[in-house]
Every structure is written in C-alpha cells, then in structure tokens.
Amino acid sequence: MAKRILSFFLALTIISAVPMSVSAEDIDDYTQPVITDEIQRTVGLISLAGASISTGTKKIHMNLETYAYTTMDEIGFIIIDIERSSDNVHFTHERYADDKTITNATHYHVGDYAWNVSGGYYYRVTLFHYASSGSTIESLPNTTNSVWVG
C-alpha cells in the first residue's frame, strides 16, 4: 500500500514539473483587447456568426455578420487579422484591420469592409465575433475562405 501511495505522489510530481513556455508575436502597433479569466465566459450570447471575403483590384472585401439572441451592450468583430500566403497553405500575418463594434444591438452586419492589399498572394481573414452583455463576454473565432489577388 505504501508503494502505491509513493508511486502516486511521484507521478503527480513528474506531471506538475513539465515546463510550459508562452511567447508573444509581434503585433505591429495594434493593441489587442484584454480579456482576463476574471470575466465570466459563456456560450449562448451569439446565435449566428459568419465571415467571407472576395477580391477586387488589389483589394479584399470582407462580409461580416454577428447575431445575438437578445440586445447586447456591444456586438461586432475584434482582432481582425488579414493574412497572406504565396502557396494558399502557409498563411502569415500581414496587418490588423480596425475592430468593428456597435452598442445596444442584436446584430451587426458589415457588407463591404474593404482593405487594399498587394497583388500576387492568397489572402484570408481571421477574426473573433464578439458580444458583451454586462460582465458576460462571448467571442468566437472564425477564419474566412482564401482568395487570390493578382
């Protein structure tokens, strides 16, 4: 019995001793909003979320929508990251677009949020659909389709 207890504590010590590293990447001059563990996170504020992009002449056009079940204090899109790739597989950060949020609404739809980009790359957008009501916040990640900009 003593050997089992000793084995248990030894295994627990080994598991808790595994080091974990965290690094931050360069995010240009954009300041990301701080969402801490102190904020209650729930699922259920956002009822529908969608994002897609299309191309123009050296532009991408974003179509973004976030819907909530009820009126939110704030709703929209945050940390909108425009990414590019030469092979349509490995995408890297190009720049952050401005956050788009509104207050006291049940939904927010942006039909043509256009950004100038360089030709000769595939582009996609990653973002978070965002809704807040009081101290409750929900954010859902999303990645758009990719498009070629010639």
CYANA upper distance limits for C-alpha pairs under 8 A (distance plus 0.5 A):
  1 MET  CA      5 ILE  CA      6.97
  2 ALA  CA      6 LEU  CA      6.59
  3 LYS  CA      7 SER  CA      6.48
  4 ARG  CA      8 PHE  CA      6.62
  5 ILE  CA      9 PHE  CA      6.86
  6 LEU  CA     10 LEU  CA      6.59
  7 SER  CA     11 ALA  CA      6.61
  8 PHE  CA     12 LEU  CA      6.69
  9 PHE  CA     13 THR  CA      6.59
 10 LEU  CA     14 ILE  CA      6.78
 11 ALA  CA     15 ILE  CA      6.71
 12 LEU  CA     16 SER  CA      6.71
 13 THR  CA     17 ALA  CA      6.66
 14 ILE  CA     18 VAL  CA      7.40
 27 ILE  CA     31 THR  CA      8.26
 28 ASP  CA     95 ARG  CA      8.06
 30 TYR  CA     96 TYR  CA      7.43
 32 GLN  CA     79 ILE  CA      7.22
 35 ILE  CA     39 ILE  CA      7.40
 39 ILE  CA    135 SER  CA      6.93
 39 ILE  CA    136 THR  CA      7.20
 39 ILE  CA    137 ILE  CA      7.68
 40 GLN  CA    135 SER  CA      7.20
 40 GLN  CA    136 THR  CA      5.86
 40 GLN  CA    137 ILE  CA      7.21
 41 ARG  CA    136 THR  CA      6.61
 41 ARG  CA    137 ILE  CA      6.09
 41 ARG  CA    138 GLU  CA      6.49
 42 THR  CA    136 THR  CA      7.50
 42 THR  CA    137 ILE  CA      7.40
 42 THR  CA    138 GLU  CA      6.54
 43 VAL  CA    138 GLU  CA      7.00
 44 GLY  CA     69 TYR  CA      8.26
 44 GLY  CA    138 GLU  CA      8.32
 45 LEU  CA     68 ALA  CA      6.03
 45 LEU  CA     69 TYR  CA      6.55
 45 LEU  CA     70 THR  CA      8.12
 45 LEU  CA    131 ALA  CA      7.13
 45 LEU  CA    132 SER  CA      8.18
 45 LEU  CA    137 ILE  CA      8.39
 45 LEU  CA    138 GLU  CA      6.90
 46 ILE  CA     66 THR  CA      7.55
 46 ILE  CA     67 TYR  CA      6.30
 46 ILE  CA     68 ALA  CA      4.79
 46 ILE  CA     69 TYR  CA      6.87
 46 ILE  CA    130 TYR  CA      8.33
 46 ILE  CA    131 ALA  CA      7.14
 46 ILE  CA    138 GLU  CA      7.61
 47 SER  CA     66 THR  CA      8.33
 47 SER  CA     67 TYR  CA      6.02
 47 SER  CA     68 ALA  CA      5.42
 47 SER  CA     69 TYR  CA      6.14
 48 LEU  CA     65 GLU  CA      8.38
 48 LEU  CA     66 THR  CA      6.39
 48 LEU  CA     67 TYR  CA      5.48
 48 LEU  CA     68 ALA  CA      7.39
 49 ALA  CA     64 LEU  CA      8.44
 49 ALA  CA     65 GLU  CA      6.16
 49 ALA  CA     66 THR  CA      5.04
 49 ALA  CA     67 TYR  CA      6.78
 49 ALA  CA    129 HIS  CA      7.18
 50 GLY  CA     64 LEU  CA      6.40
 50 GLY  CA     65 GLU  CA      5.75
 50 GLY  CA     66 THR  CA      7.13
 50 GLY  CA    142 ASN  CA      8.24
 51 ALA  CA     62 MET  CA      7.65
 51 ALA  CA     63 ASN  CA      6.12
 51 ALA  CA     64 LEU  CA      5.03
 51 ALA  CA     65 GLU  CA      6.95
 51 ALA  CA    142 ASN  CA      7.72
 51 ALA  CA    143 THR  CA      7.85
 51 ALA  CA    144 THR  CA      6.18
 52 SER  CA     62 MET  CA      6.39
 52 SER  CA     63 ASN  CA      5.80
 52 SER  CA     64 LEU  CA      7.22
 52 SER  CA    144 THR  CA      5.39
 52 SER  CA    145 ASN  CA      6.51
 53 ILE  CA     60 ILE  CA      6.90
 53 ILE  CA     61 HIS  CA      5.85
 53 ILE  CA     62 MET  CA      4.96
 53 ILE  CA     63 ASN  CA      6.54
 53 ILE  CA    124 ARG  CA      7.73
 53 ILE  CA    125 VAL  CA      8.17
 53 ILE  CA    144 THR  CA      7.00
 53 ILE  CA    145 ASN  CA      7.11
 53 ILE  CA    146 SER  CA      7.86
 53 ILE  CA    147 VAL  CA      7.78
 54 SER  CA     60 ILE  CA      6.22
 54 SER  CA     61 HIS  CA      5.68
 54 SER  CA     62 MET  CA      7.21
 54 SER  CA    147 VAL  CA      7.04
 55 THR  CA     59 LYS  CA      6.25
 55 THR  CA     60 ILE  CA      5.08
 55 THR  CA     61 HIS  CA      6.42
 55 THR  CA    147 VAL  CA      7.30
 55 THR  CA    148 TRP  CA      7.98
 55 THR  CA    149 VAL  CA      6.99
 56 GLY  CA     60 ILE  CA      6.56
 56 GLY  CA     61 HIS  CA      7.72
 56 GLY  CA    149 VAL  CA      8.19
 57 THR  CA    149 VAL  CA      8.06
 57 THR  CA    150 GLY  CA      8.49
 58 LYS  CA    116 ASN  CA      6.36
 58 LYS  CA    117 VAL  CA      5.83
 58 LYS  CA    118 SER  CA      6.41
 58 LYS  CA    119 GLY  CA      6.14
 58 LYS  CA    149 VAL  CA      6.63
 58 LYS  CA    150 GLY  CA      7.69
 59 LYS  CA    114 ALA  CA      6.99
 59 LYS  CA    115 TRP  CA      5.94
 59 LYS  CA    116 ASN  CA      4.84
 59 LYS  CA    117 VAL  CA      5.80
 59 LYS  CA    118 SER  CA      8.40
 59 LYS  CA    149 VAL  CA      7.96
 60 ILE  CA    114 ALA  CA      6.10
 60 ILE  CA    115 TRP  CA      6.01
 60 ILE  CA    116 ASN  CA      7.11
 60 ILE  CA    117 VAL  CA      7.49
 60 ILE  CA    123 TYR  CA      8.32
 60 ILE  CA    149 VAL  CA      8.44
 61 HIS  CA    112 ASP  CA      6.01
 61 HIS  CA    113 TYR  CA      5.95
 61 HIS  CA    114 ALA  CA      4.83
 61 HIS  CA    115 TRP  CA      7.15
 62 MET  CA    110 VAL  CA      8.19
 62 MET  CA    111 GLY  CA      7.51
 62 MET  CA    112 ASP  CA      6.04
 62 MET  CA    113 TYR  CA      5.36
 62 MET  CA    114 ALA  CA      6.67
 63 ASN  CA    109 HIS  CA      8.14
 63 ASN  CA    110 VAL  CA      6.27
 63 ASN  CA    111 GLY  CA      5.23
 63 ASN  CA    112 ASP  CA      6.11
 63 ASN  CA    113 TYR  CA      7.12
 64 LEU  CA     77 PHE  CA      8.41
 64 LEU  CA    109 HIS  CA      6.21
 64 LEU  CA    110 VAL  CA      5.65
 64 LEU  CA    111 GLY  CA      7.00
 65 GLU  CA     76 GLY  CA      8.00
 65 GLU  CA    107 HIS  CA      7.85
 65 GLU  CA    108 TYR  CA      6.15
 65 GLU  CA    109 HIS  CA      4.79
 65 GLU  CA    110 VAL  CA      6.84
 66 THR  CA     75 ILE  CA      7.74
 66 THR  CA     76 GLY  CA      6.57
 66 THR  CA     77 PHE  CA      8.20
 66 THR  CA    107 HIS  CA      6.07
 66 THR  CA    108 TYR  CA      5.96
 66 THR  CA    109 HIS  CA      7.07
 66 THR  CA    129 HIS  CA      6.65
 66 THR  CA    130 TYR  CA      8.06
 67 TYR  CA    106 THR  CA      6.54
 67 TYR  CA    107 HIS  CA      4.71
 67 TYR  CA    108 TYR  CA      7.07
 68 ALA  CA     72 MET  CA      7.65
 68 ALA  CA    106 THR  CA      5.69
 68 ALA  CA    107 HIS  CA      6.44
 68 ALA  CA    131 ALA  CA      7.91
 69 TYR  CA    106 THR  CA      7.36
 70 THR  CA    106 THR  CA      5.98
 71 THR  CA    104 ASN  CA      6.40
 71 THR  CA    105 ALA  CA      5.47
 71 THR  CA    106 THR  CA      4.85
 72 MET  CA    103 THR  CA      7.45
 72 MET  CA    104 ASN  CA      5.83
 72 MET  CA    105 ALA  CA      6.00
 72 MET  CA    106 THR  CA      6.41
 72 MET  CA    131 ALA  CA      6.95
 72 MET  CA    132 SER  CA      6.33
 72 MET  CA    133 SER  CA      5.66
 73 ASP  CA    103 THR  CA      5.75
 73 ASP  CA    104 ASN  CA      5.30
 73 ASP  CA    105 ALA  CA      7.60
 73 ASP  CA    131 ALA  CA      8.15
 73 ASP  CA    132 SER  CA      6.18
 73 ASP  CA    133 SER  CA      5.54
 73 ASP  CA    134 GLY  CA      7.40
 74 GLU  CA    101 THR  CA      6.99
 74 GLU  CA    102 ILE  CA      6.06
 74 GLU  CA    103 THR  CA      4.75
 74 GLU  CA    104 ASN  CA      6.56
 74 GLU  CA    105 ALA  CA      7.56
 74 GLU  CA    130 TYR  CA      8.36
 74 GLU  CA    131 ALA  CA      6.18
 74 GLU  CA    132 SER  CA      5.79
 74 GLU  CA    133 SER  CA      7.54
 75 ILE  CA    101 THR  CA      5.90
 75 ILE  CA    102 ILE  CA      6.13
 75 ILE  CA    103 THR  CA      6.89
 75 ILE  CA    104 ASN  CA      8.41
 75 ILE  CA    105 ALA  CA      7.39
 75 ILE  CA    106 THR  CA      8.07
 75 ILE  CA    107 HIS  CA      7.33
 75 ILE  CA    108 TYR  CA      7.15
 75 ILE  CA    129 HIS  CA      8.37
 75 ILE  CA    130 TYR  CA      6.01
 75 ILE  CA    131 ALA  CA      4.79
 75 ILE  CA    132 SER  CA      6.97
 76 GLY  CA     99 ASP  CA      8.42
 76 GLY  CA    100 LYS  CA      6.15
 76 GLY  CA    101 THR  CA      4.65
 76 GLY  CA    102 ILE  CA      6.87
 76 GLY  CA    107 HIS  CA      8.21
 76 GLY  CA    108 TYR  CA      6.29
 76 GLY  CA    129 HIS  CA      6.43
 76 GLY  CA    130 TYR  CA      5.72
 76 GLY  CA    131 ALA  CA      7.04
 77 PHE  CA     99 ASP  CA      6.32
 77 PHE  CA    100 LYS  CA      5.71
 77 PHE  CA    101 THR  CA      6.51
 77 PHE  CA    127 LEU  CA      7.20
 77 PHE  CA    128 PHE  CA      6.13
 77 PHE  CA    129 HIS  CA      5.22
 77 PHE  CA    130 TYR  CA      5.99
 78 ILE  CA     98 ASP  CA      8.32
 78 ILE  CA     99 ASP  CA      5.20
 78 ILE  CA    100 LYS  CA      7.06
 78 ILE  CA    101 THR  CA      8.16
 78 ILE  CA    127 LEU  CA      6.63
 78 ILE  CA    128 PHE  CA      5.78
 78 ILE  CA    129 HIS  CA      7.09
 78 ILE  CA    130 TYR  CA      7.06
 79 ILE  CA     96 TYR  CA      7.39
 79 ILE  CA     97 ALA  CA      8.06
 79 ILE  CA     98 ASP  CA      8.29
 79 ILE  CA     99 ASP  CA      6.81
 79 ILE  CA    126 THR  CA      8.37
 79 ILE  CA    127 LEU  CA      5.91
 79 ILE  CA    128 PHE  CA      6.72
 80 ILE  CA     96 TYR  CA      6.13
 80 ILE  CA     97 ALA  CA      5.82
 80 ILE  CA     98 ASP  CA      7.40
 80 ILE  CA     99 ASP  CA      6.96
 80 ILE  CA    125 VAL  CA      7.27
 80 ILE  CA    126 THR  CA      6.41
 80 ILE  CA    127 LEU  CA      4.88
 80 ILE  CA    128 PHE  CA      7.54
 81 ASP  CA     93 HIS  CA      7.24
 81 ASP  CA     94 GLU  CA      8.00
 81 ASP  CA     95 ARG  CA      6.58
 81 ASP  CA     96 TYR  CA      5.11
 81 ASP  CA     97 ALA  CA      6.80
 81 ASP  CA    125 VAL  CA      6.05
 81 ASP  CA    126 THR  CA      5.67
 81 ASP  CA    127 LEU  CA      6.59
 82 ILE  CA     93 HIS  CA      6.79
 82 ILE  CA     94 GLU  CA      6.18
 82 ILE  CA     95 ARG  CA      5.96
 82 ILE  CA     96 TYR  CA      6.45
 82 ILE  CA     97 ALA  CA      7.44
 82 ILE  CA    123 TYR  CA      7.58
 82 ILE  CA    124 ARG  CA      6.65
 82 ILE  CA    125 VAL  CA      5.19
 82 ILE  CA    126 THR  CA      7.22
 83 GLU  CA     91 PHE  CA      6.31
 83 GLU  CA     92 THR  CA      5.75
 83 GLU  CA     93 HIS  CA      5.02
 83 GLU  CA     94 GLU  CA      5.62
 83 GLU  CA     95 ARG  CA      7.66
 83 GLU  CA    123 TYR  CA      6.15
 83 GLU  CA    124 ARG  CA      5.91
 83 GLU  CA    125 VAL  CA      6.39
 83 GLU  CA    126 THR  CA      8.07
 84 ARG  CA     91 PHE  CA      5.71
 84 ARG  CA     92 THR  CA      6.10
 84 ARG  CA     93 HIS  CA      7.15
 84 ARG  CA     94 GLU  CA      6.83
 84 ARG  CA    121 TYR  CA      6.64
 84 ARG  CA    122 TYR  CA      5.97
 84 ARG  CA    123 TYR  CA      4.94
 84 ARG  CA    124 ARG  CA      6.97
 85 SER  CA     89 VAL  CA      7.34
 85 SER  CA     90 HIS  CA      6.32
 85 SER  CA     91 PHE  CA      5.13
 85 SER  CA     92 THR  CA      7.02
 85 SER  CA    121 TYR  CA      6.10
 85 SER  CA    122 TYR  CA      5.57
 85 SER  CA    123 TYR  CA      6.94
 86 SER  CA     90 HIS  CA      8.22
 86 SER  CA    120 GLY  CA      7.87
 86 SER  CA    121 TYR  CA      5.57
 86 SER  CA    122 TYR  CA      6.61
 87 ASP  CA    121 TYR  CA      8.44
 87 ASP  CA    122 TYR  CA      7.85
 88 ASN  CA    122 TYR  CA      6.26
 88 ASN  CA    146 SER  CA      7.87
 97 ALA  CA    115 TRP  CA      8.48
101 THR  CA    108 TYR  CA      8.11
102 ILE  CA    108 TYR  CA      7.72
118 SER  CA    149 VAL  CA      8.04
119 GLY  CA    149 VAL  CA      5.60
119 GLY  CA    150 GLY  CA      5.21
120 GLY  CA    148 TRP  CA      7.91
120 GLY  CA    149 VAL  CA      6.33
120 GLY  CA    150 GLY  CA      5.30
121 TYR  CA    148 TRP  CA      6.40
121 TYR  CA    149 VAL  CA      6.17
121 TYR  CA    150 GLY  CA      7.44
122 TYR  CA    146 SER  CA      6.71
122 TYR  CA    147 VAL  CA      5.76
122 TYR  CA    148 TRP  CA      4.80
122 TYR  CA    149 VAL  CA      6.59
123 TYR  CA    146 SER  CA      5.81
123 TYR  CA    147 VAL  CA      5.86
123 TYR  CA    148 TRP  CA      6.92
123 TYR  CA    149 VAL  CA      7.81
124 ARG  CA    143 THR  CA      7.67
124 ARG  CA    144 THR  CA      6.20
124 ARG  CA    145 ASN  CA      6.55
124 ARG  CA    146 SER  CA      5.04
124 ARG  CA    147 VAL  CA      7.15
125 VAL  CA    143 THR  CA      6.27
125 VAL  CA    144 THR  CA      5.92
125 VAL  CA    145 ASN  CA      8.32
125 VAL  CA    146 SER  CA      8.36
126 THR  CA    141 PRO  CA      7.82
126 THR  CA    142 ASN  CA      6.19
126 THR  CA    143 THR  CA      4.86
126 THR  CA    144 THR  CA      6.97
127 LEU  CA    141 PRO  CA      6.33
127 LEU  CA    142 ASN  CA      5.99
127 LEU  CA    143 THR  CA      7.07
128 PHE  CA    139 SER  CA      6.20
128 PHE  CA    140 LEU  CA      5.67
128 PHE  CA    141 PRO  CA      4.91
128 PHE  CA    142 ASN  CA      6.54
129 HIS  CA    139 SER  CA      5.83
129 HIS  CA    140 LEU  CA      5.57
129 HIS  CA    141 PRO  CA      6.93
129 HIS  CA    142 ASN  CA      7.87
130 TYR  CA    137 ILE  CA      7.94
130 TYR  CA    138 GLU  CA      6.36
130 TYR  CA    139 SER  CA      4.95
130 TYR  CA    140 LEU  CA      7.19
131 ALA  CA    137 ILE  CA      6.35
131 ALA  CA    138 GLU  CA      5.90
131 ALA  CA    139 SER  CA      7.02
132 SER  CA    136 THR  CA      6.12
132 SER  CA    137 ILE  CA      4.88
132 SER  CA    138 GLU  CA      6.89
133 SER  CA    137 ILE  CA      7.05
